[in-house]
């Protein structure tokens, strides 16, 4: 072996190395180089070195593609105003939309609205997702070979090789939120009401009457509507919904056989239109509704007849049903400061309703409240009731809205307790006009005063008052106690009274006794941002709209016993959208924050024990003494925790992808408790 290479050999080595590293001469990854069998005969070490260098230059490089496009401001198709600074991201996944996928890379558009992101191989699906600028909303997207799922989402499928597809031309359009959104096209089925029902087949069948409409601009094909009571394991039933033309309405009947074990209980039925999503609609959020509480009475089995010739007595459900038909302004008597409300109450049941009361109350002020008596009503009868409310001077010049309730103390057992409340329209009480003081007249000349004859009217009034003293005392006492209880029920707290108290103050405690089963709806999500070091709350806010509507729809699907994997697929994009909203609210924060999420639930009723305490002096100490105790059934509202996300830093790269699974898990656990 030679220890030194000759000059010609070195020159040849340099030339071969230069050729091997030249891009135009490098073999492609797919290229295979063949050599003759006697290629190595008569070659020395320097030749082997050249072979090693040449072989190193032919190693295959990873495959990658570049997804490109533009973002414009304006309606879909308008390309005059490119939008710069818009964040566009690419995600990879092994499942199609709505799988959120794994984040690969992000970029922002330039001054020409252009973006381009290089993506590696390794996934079956690639998603291009655009994030709206603050104050903008997406209105559409187009793609040459990709699939447009939403106005922010374009999908590519590797089942069709990307090297054979056009990867440019992936365009998005955004408009400012102040601009009107384009009117969407398509059908839009909606549940208008589910408040009516009737019993059939001598009480063996409950028939729900569901009013449905097509609010869209195209025909909706035939589908189905589902009804069931998940709280009581009442098996659900479906009915066929025929095709609906645009703006057409109709009533669908759903017949439910009444199991014997479901009698004697109040039921709330969940209704879902097009439960399998066979129709692509403009708005999927209006497909779910609930009936009011429906009491299913027990069957009254009549004894066998003593005479065969007599037919068996017909079984009846002897329950009244009071409902407020109208609640309007009668007049305002400015001279005495009295507002008169006219309330029309009807009995829609099939049994007589005993005498009860009608209550009007302004919850905004908490001061204006009055009762009026309602006489007994036979089935089918209705009655106008007048309620007179004295308006104090400080409540004038203000707009009031009154909550009117028939049978507030539930003295009448009814078929439906959910139609006893109505609200008046807004009522403006004019301010008090102060008249100028009249000029005092000159005193008359001194004269002998003439005493008038005694007025007999006061004597008559006193006699009448004394004669009816017992009845008046009873009415006043009932009114005063009821009004007093209502006031403290609003201010009651679940905690025990504090250990120390201030003399002559009051405290009302509320203890839940019985929670009526009902479908409780998520009204909103409450978000609280906290300093993770000191635990101090920094800011808070509420989330409503599409995210909450979507969660309620998932709750309804769970009650239909859909599988958990499908439910999680519906919750994941909602969790992603909620997380984007949370991150947006924290963009002005300089340090990471913990986010506490709580769901506010509404629906159903709860029976509570109320205890009113009065702080009195005992020797040298102030102590709580029980002053009153009563029970009442009130509308149920409650807050239930969803969970906490820790150390959210909006500046962290990929934070959305990191926390979306955790938030999905918290929301799924919250839904499973509903």
Secondary structure, DSSP 8 states (H G I E B T S, - for coil): --SS--HHHHHHHHHHHHHHT-TTTS--TT------TTTTTT--HHHHHHHHHHHHTT-----EEEEEEEEEESSTT--SSB--S-EEEEEEESS-TT---EEEEEEE--TTSEEEEEEES--SEEEEEEE--TTEEEEEEE-SSSEEEETTEEEEETTS-GGGS----EEEEEEETTS------S--EEEEEEEEEEEETTTTEEEEEEEEEE-SSS-B--EEEEEEEGGGTEEEEEEEE--B-TT-EEEEEEEEE--GGGTTEEE--EEEESTT--S--S-SGGGEEE---EEE---------SSTTS---------B-EEEEEEEEEEEETTTTEEEEEEEEEE-SSS-B--EEEEEE-TTTS--EEEEEE--B-TT-EEEEEEEEE--GGGTTSEE--EEEESTT--S-BS-STTSEEE---EE---------------------------HHHHHHHHHHHHTHHHHHHHHHHHHHHHHHHHHHHH-BSS---SS--TT-EEEEEEEEEE-----EEEEEEEEEEETTT--EEEEEEE-THHHHHHHHHHHHHHTT--HHHHHHHHHHHHHHHHHHHHHHTTT-SS-EEEEEEEEEEEEEEEEEEEEEEEEEETTEEEEEEEEEEEEEEEEEEEEEEEEEEEE-TTSTTHHHHHHHHHHHHHHHHHHT-
